[in-house]
């Protein structure tokens, strides 16, 4: 499982012209599910996301988590995070989970987040063509991988 975590001042996701999820302040999480992922991967990434100390404390040091600052989360599925472009110019998505597994683990990840004390959790729509608007704060962007490839 892979996640791109971006600290945000404001973010929203739109499907067919309708805003279906939005947060004012917090983290935007783009989540990609691999074909060999399990609920354990979702648990590991959720724990890491909620615990990331990437918000500034009173001294201006990144020392606070999203729960410390009472921020929200906007979670968006993005299978293209599993794209492999090492050969040629057209990425291969062979490692991305099939839609049934991908959606189940995406939903599991969201439930894992809910159980960790985050106040507001907004989501995109799995498999939909989405438009994401984001005011990146910093910018701060962190890459996570449950296999610890980076």
Residue pairs with C-beta under 8 A, 6 or more apart in sequence:
1 31
1 32
1 33
1 34
1 37
1 41
1 42
1 44
1 45
1 105
1 109
1 145
1 146
2 31
2 32
2 34
2 81
2 82
2 143
2 144
2 145
2 146
3 29
3 30
3 31
3 32
3 45
3 49
3 81
3 143
3 144
3 145
4 29
4 30
4 78
4 81
4 141
4 142
4 143
4 144
5 27
5 28
5 29
5 49
5 52
5 54
5 141
5 142
5 143
5 144
6 27
6 28
6 29
6 30
6 134
6 136
6 139
6 140
6 141
6 142
7 26
7 27
7 54
7 55
7 136
7 137
7 138
7 139
7 140
7 141
8 23
8 25
8 26
8 27
8 28
8 74
8 134
8 135
8 136
8 137
9 24
9 25
9 135
9 136
9 137
10 22
10 23
10 24
10 25
10 133
10 134
10 135
11 22
11 23
11 26
11 28
11 74
11 132
11 133
11 134
11 135
12 19
12 21
12 22
12 23
12 74
12 132
12 133
13 19
13 20
13 21
13 22
13 74
13 76
13 122
13 123
13 124
13 125
13 130
13 131
13 132
13 133
14 20
14 130
14 131
14 132
14 133
15 124
15 125
15 128
15 129
15 130
15 131
20 123
20 124
20 125
21 74
21 76
21 122
21 123
21 124
22 74
22 122
23 71
23 72
23 73
23 74
23 120
23 122
24 72
25 69
25 71
25 72
26 66
26 69
26 71
26 72
26 73
26 74
26 120
27 49
27 52
27 66
27 71
27 72
27 73
27 74
28 73
28 74
28 76
28 132
28 134
29 49
29 73
29 74
29 75
29 76
30 76
30 78
30 81
31 45
31 75
31 76
31 77
31 78
31 81
31 106
31 109
32 77
32 78
32 79
32 80
32 81
32 82
32 96
33 41
33 77
33 79
33 82
33 96
33 97
33 101
33 102
33 105
33 106
34 41
34 82
34 95
34 96
34 97
35 94
35 95
35 96
35 97
35 98
35 101
37 97
37 101
37 105
37 146
38 105
39 105
39 108
40 146
41 105
41 146
42 105
42 108
42 109
42 112
43 112
44 146
45 109
45 144
45 146
46 109
46 112
46 113
46 116
47 112
47 116
48 144
49 66
49 73
49 113
49 144
50 65
50 66
50 67
50 113
50 116
50 117
50 118
51 65
52 65
52 66
52 142
53 62
53 63
53 64
53 65
53 68
54 62
54 64
54 65
54 140
54 142
55 62
55 63
55 64
55 65
55 66
55 68
55 69
55 71
56 62
56 63
56 64
57 63
57 64
62 140
66 72
66 73
66 118
67 116
67 117
67 118
67 119
70 119
71 118
71 119
71 120
72 118
72 119
72 120
72 121
72 122
73 113
73 118
73 120
73 121
73 122
74 122
74 123
74 124
75 106
75 109
75 110
75 113
75 121
75 122
75 123
75 124
76 123
76 124
76 130
76 132
77 102
77 103
77 106
77 124
77 126
77 127
79 93
79 96
79 97
79 102
80 91
80 93
80 96
82 93
82 95
82 96
82 97
83 91
83 92
83 93
83 96
84 91
84 92
84 93
84 94
84 95
85 91
85 92
96 102
97 105
99 126
99 127
102 126
103 126
103 127
106 126
107 126
110 121
110 123
113 121
114 121
124 130
124 132
143 150
